[in-house]
Amino acid sequence: MPELARHRRIAADIRRRIAAGEWRPGESLPSRAELAAELGVHPQTVRLAYVLLRRTGVLEGEERKAVYVAHPPAMRTLTDADAPWPFSSETTDTRPRPATEELAERLGVRVGTSLRHETVECLDPGGRSAMLVSSWWRGQRRPHASYMAEVGAVELTEEQAHALGLLVDAVAFRVVRTRFDEHRRPLETADLILPMDRWLIRLAPTR
């Protein structure tokens, strides 16, 4: 198995063992050499798995020192799906995408229309991934006059799960946000993916 795939599988296995209570928040994990011997892999493979788990906030600790299970991230409350993210973020994908049936309906375009796209990983103050925002629009981005948001749930893809430090097929909140111009024509649509263990959603009453 390629080294890259192997270290991701080991990282997923560590997540499962943490979820099962084998290692609890604040508890140290075995050294790279110890875990490599247990799993029958090279210590470098375990190092890569630990690096991935530190980046996604599952583990804490410095390179070449003991790593331990991170305490759960702070809960946040989403009250405005259109508010700017107040902390740092990283754009992870900007490849154009053809409009699927769902995106075509959301944006009022034909299926297959070439759409601009970006996926942004929003980070909390500790550098952990808090939310993924994938946006699609046609042509140039323009200021919007209003927006609409719908809340549902979705199983995470492998890519989303790795970014958020969760298990594949875990369920997360999915907020579908569509922005409109002054004539109520759709300008842009986005999926906000929020881990359920890190977010509450509080809806304000309409007036």
C-alpha positions in Angstrom: 0.0 0.0 0.0 1.4 3.5 -0.8 2.8 5.3 2.2 0.3 8.2 1.9 -2.7 5.9 1.9 -1.2 3.8 4.8 -0.7 6.8 7.1 -4.2 8.0 6.5 -5.6 4.6 7.4 -3.6 4.6 10.6 -4.8 8.1 11.4 -8.4 6.9 10.9 -7.8 3.9 13.1 -6.4 6.2 15.9 -9.5 8.3 15.6 -11.7 5.2 16.1 -9.6 4.1 19.1 -10.0 7.5 20.7 -13.7 7.5 20.0 -13.9 4.1 21.7 -12.2 5.5 24.8 -8.9 3.7 24.5 -7.2 7.0 24.9 -8.9 9.9 26.6 -8.5 13.7 26.3 -5.1 14.7 27.8 -3.7 11.2 27.7 -0.5 10.5 25.9 -0.3 8.1 23.0 2.4 5.6 22.4 5.7 6.8 20.9 6.1 6.5 17.2 8.4 3.5 17.6 6.0 1.7 20.0 2.9 2.2 17.8 4.9 1.3 14.6 6.0 -2.0 16.3 2.4 -2.7 17.3 1.1 -2.0 13.7 4.0 -3.5 11.8 4.8 -0.3 9.9 7.8 2.0 9.7 7.9 4.7 12.4 7.9 7.4 9.7 4.4 6.2 8.7 3.2 6.7 12.3 4.9 10.1 12.3 2.9 11.2 9.3 -0.3 9.9 10.9 0.5 12.0 14.0 1.2 15.1 12.0 -2.1 14.7 10.2 -4.0 14.3 13.5 -2.3 17.3 15.0 -3.2 19.4 12.0 -6.8 18.4 12.3 -6.9 19.0 16.1 -7.3 15.4 17.2 -3.9 15.3 18.8 -1.7 18.0 20.4 2.0 18.1 21.1 5.2 19.2 19.5 7.3 17.4 16.8 9.6 14.8 18.3 7.9 15.0 21.7 5.0 13.2 23.3 1.6 13.6 21.6 -1.7 13.4 23.5 -5.4 13.5 22.8 -6.7 17.0 22.4 -9.6 18.2 24.4 -12.8 18.7 22.4 -12.9 22.0 20.6 -15.1 24.8 21.9 -18.7 24.8 20.8 -19.7 27.7 18.6 -23.2 29.0 17.7 -24.2 29.9 14.2 -26.8 32.7 14.1 -25.9 34.3 10.8 -24.9 32.1 7.9 -23.8 35.2 5.9 -21.5 36.7 8.6 -17.7 36.9 7.7 -15.5 34.4 9.5 -13.7 36.4 12.2 -10.5 34.2 12.4 -8.0 32.8 9.8 -8.9 30.7 6.9 -7.3 28.8 4.1 -8.5 28.4 0.5 -8.0 24.7 -0.4 -9.6 24.4 -3.9 -10.4 26.8 -6.7 -11.0 24.5 -9.6 -14.0 25.4 -11.9 -16.9 23.0 -11.8 -19.7 22.1 -14.2 -23.1 22.8 -12.7 -24.8 19.6 -11.3 -28.6 19.4 -11.4 -28.7 20.7 -7.8 -26.3 23.6 -8.4 -28.1 24.4 -11.7 -31.4 24.7 -9.8 -29.9 26.7 -7.0 -28.3 29.2 -9.4 -30.9 29.2 -12.2 -28.5 28.0 -14.9 -28.3 25.0 -17.2 -26.8 21.7 -16.1 -23.2 21.6 -17.2 -22.7 25.4 -17.1 -19.1 26.2 -16.1 -19.1 27.6 -12.6 -16.4 29.4 -10.6 -15.7 27.6 -7.3 -13.7 27.8 -4.1 -13.5 25.7 -0.9 -12.4 27.6 2.2 -11.3 25.9 5.5 -12.2 28.2 8.4 -9.9 27.8 11.4 -10.5 28.5 15.0 -8.1 30.6 17.0 -6.1 27.5 17.9 -5.6 26.6 14.2 -8.1 23.8 14.2 -10.6 23.3 11.3 -14.0 24.6 12.4 -16.0 24.7 9.2 -15.7 24.1 5.4 -17.3 26.5 3.0 -17.7 25.5 -0.7 -19.0 28.3 -3.0 -20.1 28.3 -6.6 -21.0 31.3 -8.8 -21.0 32.2 -12.5 -18.8 35.0 -14.0 -17.5 37.6 -11.6 -18.5 37.7 -8.0 -20.9 40.6 -7.3 -22.2 42.2 -4.1 -25.5 40.7 -2.9 -28.6 42.3 -1.4 -30.0 39.4 0.5 -29.5 35.7 1.2 -31.4 32.5 2.2 -30.1 29.6 4.3 -31.5 26.1 4.6 -30.2 23.7 7.3 -29.9 20.0 6.9 -27.5 17.2 7.6 -25.0 15.3 5.4 -22.5 12.4 5.6 -19.0 13.7 5.2 -17.0 12.7 2.2 -13.5 11.3 2.7 -11.9 14.7 1.8 -14.2 16.6 4.1 -13.6 14.2 7.0 -9.9 14.4 6.7 -10.0 18.2 6.6 -12.2 18.4 9.7 -10.5 15.6 11.6 -13.6 13.3 11.7 -14.4 9.8 10.6 -15.6 9.2 7.0 -19.4 9.1 6.9 -19.7 11.1 10.1 -22.8 13.3 10.0 -22.4 17.1 10.0 -24.7 20.1 9.6 -25.0 21.3 6.0 -26.2 24.9 5.6 -27.1 25.7 2.0 -26.7 29.5 1.6 -27.8 31.3 -1.6 -27.1 35.0 -2.2 -29.4 37.1 -4.3 -29.2 40.5 -6.1 -31.7 43.3 -5.5 -34.1 41.6 -8.0 -34.0 38.3 -6.1 -31.9 36.6 -8.8 -29.4 34.1 -7.4 -25.7 35.2 -7.6 -23.9 32.6 -5.6 -24.6 29.5 -3.6 -22.5 27.7 -1.0 -22.5 24.7 1.3 -21.3 25.4 4.9 -20.2 22.1 6.5 -20.2 22.3 10.3 -19.2 19.4 12.6 -22.1 18.6 15.0 -19.6 18.2 17.9 -18.4 21.9 17.4 -21.5 23.8 16.5 -25.0 24.7 17.6 -27.4 26.4 15.2 -29.7 29.1 16.6 -32.2 30.6 14.3 -33.5 34.1 15.0 -37.2 34.8 14.5 -38.2 36.6 11.4 -40.0 40.0 11.7 
